[in-house]
Amino acid sequence: MPEGRQVQQMFSAIAGKYDVLNHVLSGGLDFWWWWRMARTSGAGPGKRFLDVAAGTGDSSLALARRGAEVVSTDFTHAMLRLGPAKFSAKGLASLIWASSDADAQRLPFRDGGFDGLTICYGIRNVEDRNLAYAEFLRVLKPGGQLTILEFSTPVMSGLRAFYDWYSLRVLPRIGAWISRDASAYTYLPASIRSFPDQRSLATELQAAGFRAVRWTNLTGGIVALHVGLK
Ligand SMILES: C[S@@+](CC[C@H](N)C(=O)[O-])C[C@H]1O[C@@H](n2cnc3c(N)ncnc32)[C@H](O)[C@@H]1O
């Protein structure tokens, strides 16, 4: 796991190309995965959400589309600053507030202020996940829900073989070509492989103090949605 500063440098370097690469490399599945995340999160009118590691804000947009108020936060300014123009273009700027400089391990928010907390493709990059889980529990209201959307382990062997070929051979080349940065899209498949599988992540969340932990595989487990309650 690279240090926080290296993660910030990596995302700063690719920020301008991040959205287009997401859409191209996932074949457009990214929109479906965010939509499922928002539906599972319980976001809706009158709910206040914190979207941690929000990057350029597409995960926050998915929550606001369901009517939730969202604080969209990240520790990489170059990513976060691209969100507000999209929020305005989609007519959702009144629901989303972009708040910079929030490290998942040291959130600058008061205790118990959020009905829901989401982190999409972010927890894999956090140096000390247990510090982050403690912060998530602190800022959630009692009964509030954590929703994690993250790359995971494909459950079917045929799909796994295809995914290995795609993510190790094809994805780094397309990523390097479009972003002009070879390292970020070599780091991506490596970080996915060193991240806990579905069951191990669920065990980790339970050990951290979340209850009613469960997960759903999306697209055969290429991505998984984990939820847990405070
Ligand atoms: C792959 S992007 C995901 C962005 C967005 N959630 C999405 O679904 O597209 C990962 C983001 O995590 C952020 N990140 C990584 N570690 C973090 C940390 N410790 N605290 C806050 N943000 C972090 C990075 O700056 C980056 O913007």
Ligand as a Chemical Component Dictionary entry (heavy atoms), coordinates in Angstrom:
data_LIG
# 
_chem_comp.id                   LIG 
_chem_comp.type                 NON-POLYMER 
_chem_comp.pdbx_formal_charge   0 
_chem_comp.three_letter_code    LIG 
# 
loop_
_chem_comp_atom.comp_id 
_chem_comp_atom.atom_id 
_chem_comp_atom.alt_atom_id 
_chem_comp_atom.type_symbol 
_chem_comp_atom.charge 
_chem_comp_atom.model_Cartn_x 
_chem_comp_atom.model_Cartn_y 
_chem_comp_atom.model_Cartn_z 
_chem_comp_atom.pdbx_ordinal 
LIG C1  C1  C 0  -10.575 5.655  -7.690 1  
LIG S1  S1  S 1  -10.956 7.227  -7.025 2  
LIG C2  C2  C 0  -12.672 7.075  -6.664 3  
LIG C3  C3  C 0  -13.453 8.339  -6.847 4  
LIG C4  C4  C 0  -14.969 8.208  -6.752 5  
LIG N1  N1  N 0  -15.414 7.744  -5.457 6  
LIG C5  C5  C 0  -15.534 7.337  -7.842 7  
LIG O1  O1  O 0  -16.347 6.444  -7.545 8  
LIG O2  O2  O -1 -15.181 7.545  -9.003 9  
LIG C6  C6  C 0  -10.215 7.058  -5.452 10 
LIG C7  C7  C 0  -10.144 8.349  -4.667 11 
LIG O3  O3  O 0  -9.772  8.005  -3.326 12 
LIG C8  C8  C 0  -9.072  9.097  -2.801 13 
LIG N2  N2  N 0  -8.387  8.640  -1.582 14 
LIG C9  C9  C 0  -7.471  7.661  -1.485 15 
LIG N3  N3  N 0  -7.064  7.529  -0.204 16 
LIG C10 C10 C 0  -7.756  8.450  0.512  17 
LIG C11 C11 C 0  -7.773  8.810  1.879  18 
LIG N4  N4  N 0  -6.988  8.208  2.796  19 
LIG N5  N5  N 0  -8.605  9.803  2.280  20 
LIG C12 C12 C 0  -9.395  10.430 1.366  21 
LIG N6  N6  N 0  -9.411  10.154 0.055  22 
LIG C13 C13 C 0  -8.602  9.159  -0.363 23 
LIG C14 C14 C 0  -8.167  9.525  -3.939 24 
LIG O4  O4  O 0  -7.705  10.837 -3.776 25 
LIG C15 C15 C 0  -9.102  9.346  -5.143 26 
LIG O5  O5  O 0  -9.729  10.549 -5.493 27 
# 
loop_
_chem_comp_bond.comp_id 
_chem_comp_bond.atom_id_1 
_chem_comp_bond.atom_id_2 
_chem_comp_bond.value_order 
_chem_comp_bond.pdbx_ordinal 
LIG C1  S1  SING 1  
LIG S1  C2  SING 2  
LIG S1  C6  SING 3  
LIG C2  C3  SING 4  
LIG C3  C4  SING 5  
LIG C4  N1  SING 6  
LIG C4  C5  SING 7  
LIG C5  O1  DOUB 8  
LIG C5  O2  SING 9  
LIG C6  C7  SING 10 
LIG C7  O3  SING 11 
LIG C7  C15 SING 12 
LIG O3  C8  SING 13 
LIG C8  N2  SING 14 
LIG C8  C14 SING 15 
LIG N2  C9  SING 16 
LIG N2  C13 SING 17 
LIG C9  N3  DOUB 18 
LIG N3  C10 SING 19 
LIG C10 C11 SING 20 
LIG C10 C13 DOUB 21 
LIG C11 N4  SING 22 
LIG C11 N5  DOUB 23 
LIG N5  C12 SING 24 
LIG C12 N6  DOUB 25 
LIG N6  C13 SING 26 
LIG C14 O4  SING 27 
LIG C14 C15 SING 28 
LIG C15 O5  SING 29 
# 
